[in-house]
Amino acid sequence: MSKIPEKCPLCGGSLTVSVFQCQRCGTEFHGHFSLAQRGSAFDRLNAEQLRFLEVFIRNEGKFSRMEKEMGLSYPTLRNRLREIIQAMGYQPAAEDAGPRKPSPQERQQILDDLEAGKLTAAEAARLLRGESLDDRA
């Protein structure tokens, strides 16, 4: 059975259900019934948003893998996730101050690890930008 749309596909207006029919006996109920806030928060998502969540789950929430699979940048992925959070009726968390830049000593250690082959160039670049390697592929 198809998912019930919440918005009119032509004008974007709110939809109401006007007929309910019993599948067993055929009894019908006519009127104007609201679709507001029934079911799961996932019911509020469109097909593209659900596909994003499938990719997100398959990649264990690791944006580095999603960037490769979807061909999208990290900021685009973050924005799409925030849109999904809002579409589900939640408020996204406030942005933090951003990644902490490494100290001069930490920078030198990163460069030493890169030279010793303990890090790839991409990993070293991420660390130098203050990003974590926790979500590396």
N, C-alpha and C positions, 0 to 999 in steps of 0.2 A: 504494500500500500504506500502511496506517495506521502511525503511530508506535507503538512498543511502550510501554505505560504501565509506570512503575516502581512505582507504588503502587496498591493495591486501591481502586477507586472507591467501595466500600461502607464499608470500615473503615480504610483508610489503611495497611494492612499491606504488607510487602514481597511482591513477586510473583516467582515462578520460572516458567520455561518448562518444560513437562512433555512436549511433543511437538514434534519438528521433522519436516517433511515436504518431500521433494523435489518441486518443481513439475513436473519433467519426467517422472520415473518413478513417483512416488507412494510411494517408500520412506519409512518412518517410523522415527524414533528416539525411544524413550520413556525418560524419566528425569527428574531434577530438575536443570535448568541455570540458573545464575545469570545475571542481567542486569547485574551490577555493572560500572560504569565502562566501558561499551563505547561506541564512537562519539565524537561531538563533545560538547563541553560544552554546546552548544545543545540537545542531545537531553534535557537535564535540565530544560528550561524548559517551563512550561505554555503554553497558547494565549494567555492574557492577557499573559504576560511576553514572548512572541514578538511580539505586536502592539505592545507598548511599544517593543521594539527596532526594529521597522519604522518607527514614527513617529520615533524617535530618529535613525535613519539618514537618513530622508527630510528631516528638519529639520537635518541636519548637526550633531547634538548640541547644538543651540541651545535651551536650556530656555525662552527667551522666546517662541519660536515654538510650542514644545510646549504651553506654558501656554494659549495661545490655541486651539490645535487640540483639545486634550484637555480643556480646562476644569478643569485641576488647578493647584494652587499650586506654586510653586518647591520648598518643603520636601517636598511629597508626591512630586513628580517625583524629587527626590534620594533619598528613602527607597525608592522603587520600583527605582531604578537600583541602589542598594546591595543590595536583596533579590535582584536578578537576578545581581549579581556573586557573592553568597554561594551562590545556587542553582547557579551554574556551577562551584562548588568553589574559588573564589578568595576572598582576604581583601581587603575594601575598604581603601583607603588611610586612614590616620588623618586625622581632621579637622584642618585647620590652624587657626591662631589666629583666622581670620576675616578679613574685608576690612579693609584699612588705611584708617582715617578720614583725610580730607584735612586738611591743615594750614590755619590761618586764611587764609593767602595763597592756597592752592589753592581754598578755599571761595569766596573773593571772586572769583577768576578764573572759577569755574563760574557764579556769579551774574551776573558781567559778560557771559559768553558767552550765558547764557540771555536776558538783557535785549537783547543785540545780535542775537538770533535765530539764533545759531550752534548752539544746543542746544534740543531740545524740553523741555517741563516734565518729561516722564517720564525723559529722559536726564539732566537735571540732578539729579533726585531720586535716581537710581541712583548717580551720581557722588558726591553728598553723603553717601550711605550707605556709600561706599567700594567700591562694586561697579564692575566693568569694563563698558565698552560693547562689548567684543569679540564678545559673543554677541547683540547686538541684531538684530532682524529686518530 
